[in-house]
Amino acid sequence: MYIGRAFGKHKLAPRVSPKKTIEGAAASIVFAVLIAGGYLLATIRTLPWWQAVSAAILANIAGQLGDLAESAMKRGANVKDSGTLLPGHGVSSTVSTSTCSRFRLVYAYLRILAVIG
């Protein structure tokens, strides 16, 4: 989204990921609510708006925490780019792992709310 890069002034976790900002994290949550929340509302017609918003926020925060955890592990291992660990895979493993984790979290959340069967 690059909002944090353009407007970010306050570091989110400078020791773990020095380029991430609070403004960027907040913008990410806003876009998640608009895009993912909108998608949930469009695909699950019986879903109340507040549940779509909370699911989008939950998934976004989980993704951000996962990204920070990966950054912390990379710092601990003195690895700049995890894509070099598995040549030819680049960031695809990170993206797919993050996406699968988010899907499972949102699915569990919606199951708990008994929105989906």
VEXLO-325473 format. One record per atom (N, C-alpha, C, CB): residue in three letters; atom name; residue number from 1; x, y, z. Coordinates in pm, 1 decimal. Each point is the difference from the previous one (the first is absolute). Glycine has a CB too. Layout:
N
type/atom/seq/u/v/w
ALA/CA/NUM/X/Y/Z
...
REM end
This chain:
117
type/atom/seq/u/v/w
MET/N/1/81.9/-119.4/0.0
MET/CA/1/-81.9/119.4/0.0
MET/C/1/86.3/125.8/0.0
MET/CB/1/-179.5/-126.0/120.1
TYR/N/2/293.5/121.7/-60.3
TYR/CA/2/97.0/109.0/-1.8
TYR/C/2/-46.0/124.6/74.6
TYR/CB/2/77.4/-88.3/-215.6
ILE/N/3/-185.4/81.4/288.8
ILE/CA/3/-45.3/114.5/80.1
ILE/C/3/102.6/28.1/109.3
ILE/CB/3/-243.6/-55.1/-47.1
GLY/N/4/289.6/-50.2/112.0
GLY/CA/4/98.8/15.4/106.1
GLY/C/4/129.5/60.6/-51.1
GLY/CB/4/-101.3/-194.0/115.7
ARG/N/5/141.1/153.7/-235.1
ARG/CA/5/123.9/52.9/-58.4
ARG/C/5/-14.5/149.1/-30.0
ARG/CB/5/51.3/-226.3/-99.0
ALA/N/6/-167.6/266.0/50.2
ALA/CA/6/-21.0/139.3/-38.7
ALA/C/6/-33.4/90.4/118.7
ALA/CB/6/-77.3/-82.1/-221.1
PHE/N/7/-2.6/31.6/314.8
PHE/CA/7/-50.1/85.8/107.2
PHE/C/7/41.4/-44.2/140.3
PHE/CB/7/-190.1/49.9/-147.5
GLY/N/8/253.6/-165.3/158.3
GLY/CA/8/32.9/-54.5/131.4
GLY/C/8/106.3/78.3/73.8
GLY/CB/8/-61.7/-218.7/-87.9
LYS/N/9/32.9/250.5/209.7
LYS/CA/9/94.6/72.7/85.7
LYS/C/9/34.3/-79.6/126.2
LYS/CB/9/-92.2/216.4/-87.4
HIS/N/10/3.8/-308.3/124.7
HIS/CA/10/17.4/-73.5/125.5
HIS/C/10/29.2/-146.3/-29.1
HIS/CB/10/-154.6/159.3/118.4
LYS/N/11/268.1/-206.0/-72.0
LYS/CA/11/42.2/-137.6/-25.5
LYS/C/11/-87.9/-97.4/78.5
LYS/CB/11/236.8/78.2/-41.0
LEU/N/12/-273.4/-188.1/-23.5
LEU/CA/12/-84.5/-101.8/62.4
LEU/C/12/82.1/-90.4/91.3
LEU/CB/12/-153.3/6.6/-198.5
ALA/N/13/260.1/-61.3/147.1
ALA/CA/13/88.5/-89.4/76.6
ALA/C/13/141.8/19.4/-52.4
ALA/CB/13/-186.8/-171.0/40.2
PRO/N/14/252.3/280.2/-1.2
PRO/CA/14/127.4/36.1/-61.3
PRO/C/14/112.4/-102.8/16.1
PRO/CB/14/-67.4/231.0/40.2
ARG/N/15/67.1/-306.1/68.1
ARG/CA/15/106.8/-99.3/19.5
ARG/C/15/-20.6/-124.1/-86.7
ARG/CB/15/28.2/83.3/233.8
VAL/N/16/-151.9/-110.8/-268.6
VAL/CA/16/-31.8/-120.1/-78.1
VAL/C/16/-8.8/31.9/-148.5
VAL/CB/16/-122.9/-93.8/196.5
SER/N/17/48.4/198.2/-229.9
SER/CA/17/-21.9/37.2/-139.5
SER/C/17/1.0/152.5/-10.1
SER/CB/17/-135.7/-211.7/-43.9
PRO/N/18/254.2/270.1/26.4
PRO/CA/18/14.7/145.3/11.5
PRO/C/18/-77.9/83.9/-101.3
PRO/CB/18/219.6/-50.2/89.4
LYS/N/19/-261.7/-6.5/-199.6
LYS/CA/19/-72.1/79.6/-100.7
LYS/C/19/-151.0/0.1/19.2
LYS/CB/19/182.7/-51.6/-156.7
LYS/N/20/-235.0/-34.5/242.8
LYS/CA/20/-144.7/-5.5/21.3
LYS/C/20/-42.6/113.2/94.2
LYS/CB/20/0.5/-251.7/-36.2
THR/N/21/-112.4/315.7/0.1
THR/CA/21/-48.4/111.8/80.3
THR/C/21/-141.8/-26.2/49.6
THR/CB/21/146.4/156.2/-130.5
ILE/N/22/-181.9/-84.5/234.7
ILE/CA/22/-135.5/-8.8/54.7
ILE/C/22/-101.0/49.3/-103.6
ILE/CB/22/89.0/33.0/234.7
GLU/N/23/-53.1/71.3/-307.9
GLU/CA/23/-89.6/53.3/-103.2
GLU/C/23/-23.3/-102.8/-110.4
GLU/CB/23/81.2/232.2/50.5
GLY/N/24/22.6/-304.4/-87.3
GLY/CA/24/-13.2/-104.5/-101.4
GLY/C/24/-86.4/-114.2/48.2
GLY/CB/24/222.5/61.9/-88.1
ALA/N/25/-205.9/-99.8/215.2
ALA/CA/25/-81.9/-107.3/57.0
ALA/C/25/-146.8/41.2/4.9
ALA/CB/25/196.5/-77.9/136.3
ALA/N/26/-221.4/202.8/-96.9
ALA/CA/26/-137.8/49.2/5.9
ALA/C/26/-61.9/4.9/-139.9
ALA/CB/26/57.3/134.9/205.1
ALA/N/27/18.4/-88.6/-303.1
ALA/CA/27/-51.0/5.0/-137.9
ALA/C/27/-29.5/-140.4/-50.6
ALA/CB/27/130.9/210.5/-42.9
SER/N/28/-46.9/-305.5/79.6
SER/CA/28/-21.5/-138.8/-39.9
SER/C/28/-132.0/-52.7/56.1
SER/CB/28/248.8/-35.3/-8.9
ILE/N/29/-278.5/69.1/132.1
ILE/CA/29/-126.3/-42.8/61.7
ILE/C/29/-118.7/64.1/-71.7
ILE/CB/29/116.3/-27.5/222.3
VAL/N/30/-105.1/155.9/-254.0
VAL/CA/30/-109.2/69.3/-70.2
VAL/C/30/-26.2/-65.6/-135.5
VAL/CB/30/59.9/216.0/116.6
PHE/N/31/46.4/-241.8/-193.1
PHE/CA/31/-17.6/-63.1/-131.2
PHE/C/31/-53.1/-142.2/14.2
PHE/CB/31/185.8/141.3/-91.5
ALA/N/32/-144.2/-212.4/195.9
ALA/CA/32/-51.5/-135.6/22.9
ALA/C/32/-149.8/3.0/26.1
ALA/CB/32/222.5/-69.3/92.1
VAL/N/33/-266.6/165.8/-12.2
VAL/CA/33/-143.5/11.9/28.0
VAL/C/33/-76.2/29.9/-129.3
VAL/CB/33/49.7/81.3/234.7
LEU/N/34/2.5/8.3/-315.3
LEU/CA/34/-68.2/35.4/-124.5
LEU/C/34/-3.2/-116.4/-99.1
LEU/CB/34/71.1/236.6/35.0
ILE/N/35/42.9/-301.9/-53.8
ILE/CA/35/8.0/-104.2/-102.8
ILE/C/35/-50.3/-134.8/52.0
ILE/CB/35/194.3/120.7/-101.8
ALA/N/36/-133.9/-171.3/208.6
ALA/CA/36/-39.2/-132.1/51.3
ALA/C/36/-139.4/4.4/62.8
ALA/CB/36/242.1/-54.5/40.7
GLY/N/37/-269.5/160.3/35.0
GLY/CA/37/-133.3/13.4/58.4
GLY/C/37/-106.9/9.3/-107.2
GLY/CB/37/100.5/113.0/197.2
GLY/N/38/-72.1/-35.4/-301.2
GLY/CA/38/-93.8/10.6/-112.3
GLY/C/38/-20.0/-132.5/-71.2
GLY/CB/38/68.5/235.9/-27.7
TYR/N/39/40.7/-309.7/10.2
TYR/CA/39/-8.8/-131.5/-64.0
TYR/C/39/-85.1/-95.5/83.9
TYR/CB/39/226.0/36.4/-105.3
LEU/N/40/-203.4/-38.0/236.1
LEU/CA/40/-79.6/-87.6/87.1
LEU/C/40/-147.9/35.8/-7.0
LEU/CB/40/197.3/-26.5/152.3
LEU/N/41/-227.7/155.2/-150.0
LEU/CA/41/-140.0/42.7/-7.6
LEU/C/41/-63.9/-38.1/-133.4
LEU/CB/41/53.7/188.8/154.2
ALA/N/42/25.6/-183.1/-261.1
ALA/CA/42/-53.3/-33.4/-132.2
ALA/C/42/-18.8/-149.8/-18.2
ALA/CB/42/110.6/202.9/-89.8
THR/N/43/-28.1/-283.3/155.2
THR/CA/43/-6.7/-144.7/-21.2
THR/C/43/-82.3/-73.7/105.0
THR/CB/43/220.7/17.1/-107.3
ILE/N/44/-229.8/38.7/226.9
ILE/CA/44/-81.6/-62.1/105.2
ILE/C/44/-110.6/100.3/33.3
ILE/CB/44/197.7/-137.7/96.2
ARG/N/45/-306.1/126.6/-167.0
ARG/CA/45/-107.7/100.0/7.6
ARG/C/45/-63.5/12.8/138.2
ARG/CB/45/-43.5/-46.8/-237.6
THR/N/46/50.9/-57.5/317.6
THR/CA/46/-62.7/3.8/132.9
THR/C/46/93.8/56.7/106.9
THR/CB/46/-138.6/-196.8/-66.5
LEU/N/47/260.8/228.0/29.2
LEU/CA/47/99.4/48.1/95.6
LEU/C/47/-26.5/145.3/38.3
LEU/CB/47/167.6/-159.5/-96.4
PRO/N/48/-184.6/186.4/226.1
PRO/CA/48/-16.1/139.1/43.1
PRO/C/48/129.0/79.2/-28.5
PRO/CB/48/-165.0/-72.8/180.3
TRP/N/49/150.8/201.1/-205.6
TRP/CA/49/114.7/83.0/-37.1
TRP/C/49/107.9/-2.0/107.4
TRP/CB/49/-152.7/145.4/-132.9
TRP/N/50/112.5/-142.9/260.0
TRP/CA/50/99.9/6.5/107.4
TRP/C/50/82.9/-127.4/7.5
TRP/CB/50/-150.9/152.6/126.7
GLN/N/51/93.4/-266.3/-165.8
GLN/CA/51/76.9/-124.6/-1.6
GLN/C/51/99.0/-1.3/-116.5
GLN/CB/51/-193.5/-120.1/107.3
ALA/N/52/154.9/176.2/-220.8
ALA/CA/52/91.6/10.4/-114.0
ALA/C/52/117.1/91.3/34.3
ALA/CB/52/-191.3/-38.6/-159.2
VAL/N/53/161.0/149.8/223.1
VAL/CA/53/104.5/94.7/39.9
VAL/C/53/93.7/-63.6/102.7
VAL/CB/53/-156.5/192.7/-45.1
SER/N/54/100.0/-258.8/145.3
SER/CA/54/85.3/-60.5/103.2
SER/C/54/83.4/-114.7/-56.2
SER/CB/54/-168.9/64.2/172.8
ALA/N/55/115.4/-141.4/-265.9
ALA/CA/55/77.3/-108.1/-63.0
ALA/C/55/115.3/57.8/-81.3
ALA/CB/55/-206.2/-144.9/-9.1
ALA/N/56/181.0/253.4/-63.8
ALA/CA/56/105.5/63.3/-80.2
ALA/C/56/109.5/56.6/89.8
ALA/CB/56/-168.4/55.3/-178.3
ILE/N/57/129.6/8.3/287.2
ILE/CA/57/98.2/56.0/93.7
ILE/C/57/81.1/-111.7/64.8
ILE/CB/57/-151.3/196.6/43.7
LEU/N/58/84.3/-302.0/-0.6
LEU/CA/58/67.8/-113.7/63.0
LEU/C/58/102.4/-62.3/-95.1
LEU/CB/58/-205.0/-43.6/139.1
ALA/N/59/165.3/20.3/-262.6
ALA/CA/59/90.2/-59.8/-98.0
ALA/C/59/117.7/92.3/-30.0
ALA/CB/59/-193.3/-124.8/-99.0
ASN/N/60/167.7/253.8/89.3
ASN/CA/60/107.3/94.7/-29.2
ASN/C/60/101.0/6.8/113.4
ASN/CB/60/-158.4/131.5/-139.8
ILE/N/61/110.3/-123.3/262.3
ILE/CA/61/90.5/6.5/115.0
ILE/C/61/80.6/-129.2/11.1
ILE/CB/61/-159.7/154.5/119.5
ALA/N/62/94.9/-267.8/-144.8
ALA/CA/62/72.7/-127.8/2.8
ALA/C/62/110.9/-0.7/-104.6
ALA/CB/62/-207.5/-117.7/80.6
GLY/N/63/179.0/169.8/-198.5
GLY/CA/63/101.5/6.6/-105.4
GLY/C/63/115.2/91.6/38.1
GLY/CB/63/-177.5/-43.9/-168.4
GLN/N/64/146.0/157.0/227.2
GLN/CA/64/105.2/93.0/42.0
GLN/C/64/86.2/-60.0/111.0
GLN/CB/64/-147.8/192.2/-63.5
LEU/N/65/83.8/-260.1/158.5
LEU/CA/65/76.9/-65.0/106.8
LEU/C/65/87.1/-112.0/-55.5
LEU/CB/65/-181.2/56.5/163.5
GLY/N/66/127.9/-131.0/-259.6
GLY/CA/66/77.9/-105.4/-64.0
GLY/C/66/120.4/56.3/-73.6
GLY/CB/66/-207.4/-135.2/-22.4
ASP/N/67/187.5/247.4/-44.4
ASP/CA/67/109.6/65.2/-71.4
ASP/C/67/107.3/47.2/97.9
ASP/CB/67/-159.8/71.5/-180.8
LEU/N/68/117.9/-14.0/293.0
LEU/CA/68/96.8/43.1/101.1
LEU/C/68/73.1/-119.0/61.0
LEU/CB/68/-143.1/199.2/49.0
ALA/N/69/71.3/-310.4/-28.0
ALA/CA/69/64.2/-120.1/54.4
ALA/C/69/104.6/-52.6/-98.5
ALA/CB/69/-210.2/-57.1/129.1
GLU/N/70/176.9/56.8/-257.7
GLU/CA/70/97.0/-45.1/-99.6
GLU/C/70/121.0/93.3/-2.6
GLU/CB/70/-186.1/-100.7/-137.2
SER/N/71/162.9/230.8/147.0
SER/CA/71/110.4/95.9/2.7
SER/C/71/89.6/-23.8/120.6
SER/CB/71/-143.2/167.2/-118.9
ALA/N/72/82.5/-197.4/233.5
ALA/CA/72/78.2/-27.4/120.6
ALA/C/72/85.2/-125.4/-17.3
ALA/CB/72/-177.7/110.0/138.8
MET/N/73/121.1/-212.9/-200.2
MET/CA/73/76.8/-123.1/-23.4
MET/C/73/114.3/25.6/-98.2
MET/CB/73/-206.4/-137.7/44.6
LYS/N/74/179.8/216.5/-148.1
LYS/CA/74/105.0/31.3/-96.8
LYS/C/74/112.1/79.6/66.5
LYS/CB/74/-170.1/-0.8/-185.8
ARG/N/75/134.3/94.5/272.2
ARG/CA/75/101.6/76.7/72.0
ARG/C/75/83.1/-91.7/89.3
ARG/CB/75/-148.7/203.0/-5.3
GLY/N/76/81.4/-294.6/72.0
GLY/CA/76/71.2/-93.5/86.8
GLY/C/76/94.6/-91.2/-76.3
GLY/CB/76/-193.1/7.8/153.2
ALA/N/77/158.4/-38.3/-277.0
ALA/CA/77/82.8/-88.3/-83.6
ALA/C/77/95.4/78.1/-89.7
ALA/CB/77/-184.1/-167.3/4.0
ASN/N/78/184.0/300.1/8.9
ASN/CA/78/81.9/87.2/-84.3
ASN/C/78/-24.3/-23.7/-148.7
ASN/CB/78/171.3/3.2/180.3
VAL/N/79/-298.1/-16.1/-217.0
VAL/CA/79/-39.0/-19.7/-139.3
VAL/C/79/-74.6/124.4/-45.4
VAL/CB/79/-13.4/-253.1/27.5
LYS/N/80/59.8/314.7/-134.4
LYS/CA/80/-64.5/121.1/-50.3
LYS/C/80/-127.6/-33.0/-76.7
LYS/CB/80/223.7/111.1/-12.9
ASP/N/81/-217.8/-215.0/-71.4
ASP/CA/81/-112.7/-34.7/-86.0
ASP/C/81/-25.6/-149.2/11.0
ASP/CB/81/52.4/190.1/-158.7
SER/N/82/-169.4/-227.5/208.8
SER/CA/82/-30.6/-142.2/16.0
SER/C/82/-17.8/-69.7/-134.6
SER/CB/82/-108.0/52.2/218.7
GLY/N/83/90.7/23.4/-326.0
GLY/CA/83/-13.1/-58.6/-132.9
GLY/C/83/127.3/-69.9/-46.0
GLY/CB/83/-165.2/176.5/-53.4
THR/N/84/277.2/-141.2/113.4
THR/CA/84/126.1/-64.4/-38.2
THR/C/84/17.9/-135.0/67.5
THR/CB/84/99.4/225.1/-33.3
LEU/N/85/-180.7/-254.3/133.5
LEU/CA/85/11.4/-128.2/69.4
LEU/C/85/-46.3/-115.4/-87.9
LEU/CB/85/-34.5/117.9/217.1
LEU/N/86/-68.1/-94.5/-297.4
LEU/CA/86/-51.0/-99.2/-94.0
LEU/C/86/8.8/59.6/-139.6
LEU/CB/86/-155.9/-101.8/174.4
PRO/N/87/267.6/82.6/-243.1
PRO/CA/87/16.9/62.0/-131.0
PRO/C/87/-116.1/-33.3/-95.0
PRO/CB/87/248.3/-11.6/33.1
GLY/N/88/-293.1/114.1/-103.1
GLY/CA/88/-109.0/-18.1/-95.7
GLY/C/88/-137.9/21.4/59.6
GLY/CB/88/144.9/-157.9/-118.1
HIS/N/89/-151.4/167.9/251.1
HIS/CA/89/-130.5/17.2/64.0
HIS/C/89/-29.2/145.5/34.5
HIS/CB/89/21.6/-229.8/90.9
GLY/N/90/80.0/309.3/-73.4
GLY/CA/90/-19.2/141.5/31.7
GLY/C/90/-90.1/18.1/120.2
GLY/CB/90/32.2/55.7/-239.5
VAL/N/91/-122.0/39.0/229.3
VAL/CA/91/-91.0/27.5/110.7
VAL/C/91/-127.3/-82.6/-9.8
VAL/CB/91/92.8/230.3/13.8
SER/N/92/-102.6/-315.7/-114.9
SER/CA/92/-124.2/-75.6/-18.5
SER/C/92/-32.0/-86.7/120.4
SER/CB/92/41.1/0.0/-244.8
SER/N/93/59.3/-55.7/310.4
SER/CA/93/-27.9/-83.1/117.5
SER/C/93/-54.2/84.0/114.1
SER/CB/93/180.5/-158.1/-69.0
THR/N/94/-127.7/279.4/86.3
THR/CA/94/-48.4/89.7/104.6
THR/C/94/-143.5/40.9/-27.5
THR/CB/94/232.9/83.3/38.3
VAL/N/95/-261.2/-46.4/-161.8
VAL/CA/95/-133.9/44.9/-36.7
VAL/C/95/-100.3/-113.4/14.7
VAL/CB/95/98.9/167.3/-158.0
SER/N/96/-64.5/-286.0/111.3
SER/CA/96/-95.2/-110.8/8.2
SER/C/96/-23.1/-42.4/144.0
SER/CB/96/72.6/-76.4/-225.8
THR/N/97/32.1/75.1/307.3
THR/CA/97/-16.1/-35.7/141.6
THR/C/97/-88.5/101.8/70.0
THR/CB/97/225.7/-110.6/0.4
SER/N/98/-200.4/238.4/-26.1
SER/CA/98/-79.1/105.9/61.5
SER/C/98/-145.9/-8.8/-43.7
SER/CB/98/203.7/146.2/8.0
THR/N/99/-226.3/-168.7/-136.7
THR/CA/99/-136.1/-9.4/-52.2
THR/C/99/-73.2/-119.0/58.8
THR/CB/99/74.8/109.2/-210.6
CYS/N/100/-10.0/-224.6/216.0
CYS/CA/100/-63.6/-119.4/57.5
CYS/C/100/-34.1/22.0/147.0
CYS/CB/100/126.1/-144.7/-161.8
SER/N/101/-36.4/209.9/235.0
SER/CA/101/-26.7/27.4/141.4
SER/C/101/-120.3/91.4/16.2
SER/CB/101/242.9/-28.8/50.5
ARG/N/102/-249.8/131.1/-133.8
ARG/CA/102/-112.5/92.9/8.7
ARG/C/102/-131.4/-68.3/-35.6
ARG/CB/102/154.3/188.1/-56.1
PHE/N/103/-153.7/-270.4/-49.0
PHE/CA/103/-121.9/-70.6/-37.7
PHE/C/103/-49.5/-88.0/113.4
PHE/CB/103/72.9/4.2/-238.3
ARG/N/104/18.2/-76.6/301.3
ARG/CA/104/-39.9/-87.3/111.3
ARG/C/104/-56.4/80.8/115.5
ARG/CB/104/175.6/-164.5/-67.2
LEU/N/105/-114.6/277.6/96.6
LEU/CA/105/-46.4/85.0/109.7
LEU/C/105/-138.7/56.3/-28.5
LEU/CB/105/237.5/57.9/52.9
VAL/N/106/-258.6/-6.2/-172.8
VAL/CA/106/-131.3/55.7/-35.4
VAL/C/106/-105.3/-110.5/-2.7
VAL/CB/106/111.3/182.3/-134.7
TYR/N/107/-75.2/-298.8/80.6
TYR/CA/107/-93.9/-112.9/-2.3
TYR/C/107/-39.9/-39.0/142.4
TYR/CB/107/102.4/-82.5/-215.8
ALA/N/108/-4.9/70.6/305.0
ALA/CA/108/-30.1/-35.7/139.3
ALA/C/108/-87.0/106.8/66.0
ALA/CB/108/217.3/-125.7/14.2
TYR/N/109/-186.2/252.0/-40.2
TYR/CA/109/-78.4/110.0/56.2
TYR/C/109/-145.0/-7.1/-46.6
TYR/CB/109/206.4/142.1/7.5
LEU/N/110/-225.8/-162.2/-138.0
LEU/CA/110/-135.7/-6.6/-51.9
LEU/C/110/-73.2/-125.4/48.3
LEU/CB/110/75.5/129.0/-200.4
ARG/N/111/-3.1/-238.4/219.5
ARG/CA/111/-61.4/-122.1/55.6
ARG/C/111/-43.9/24.5/143.4
ARG/CB/111/142.8/-144.1/-149.4
ILE/N/112/-59.7/209.6/227.3
ILE/CA/112/-36.0/31.4/138.6
ILE/C/112/-126.5/83.7/4.8
ILE/CB/112/241.1/-9.9/65.9
LEU/N/113/-251.5/104.8/-158.7
LEU/CA/113/-120.1/85.2/-6.5
LEU/C/113/-118.3/-73.7/-62.5
LEU/CB/113/148.0/201.2/-17.9
ALA/N/114/-122.4/-323.2/-31.4
ALA/CA/114/-102.1/-83.4/-64.5
ALA/C/114/-57.9/67.8/-124.1
ALA/CB/114/-54.7/-99.7/223.1
VAL/N/115/139.6/171.4/-295.7
VAL/CA/115/-44.3/66.2/-121.1
VAL/C/115/5.3/-96.4/-117.1
VAL/CB/115/79.7/220.1/88.9
ILE/N/116/20.6/-308.0/-88.6
ILE/CA/116/12.3/-98.6/-107.6
ILE/C/116/-14.6/-139.2/58.6
ILE/CB/116/150.5/153.5/-133.0
GLY/N/117/-202.4/-246.5/53.0
GLY/CA/117/-31.3/-134.2/47.4
GLY/C/117/110.2/-90.8/11.6
GLY/CB/117/-203.6/31.1/-93.7
REM end
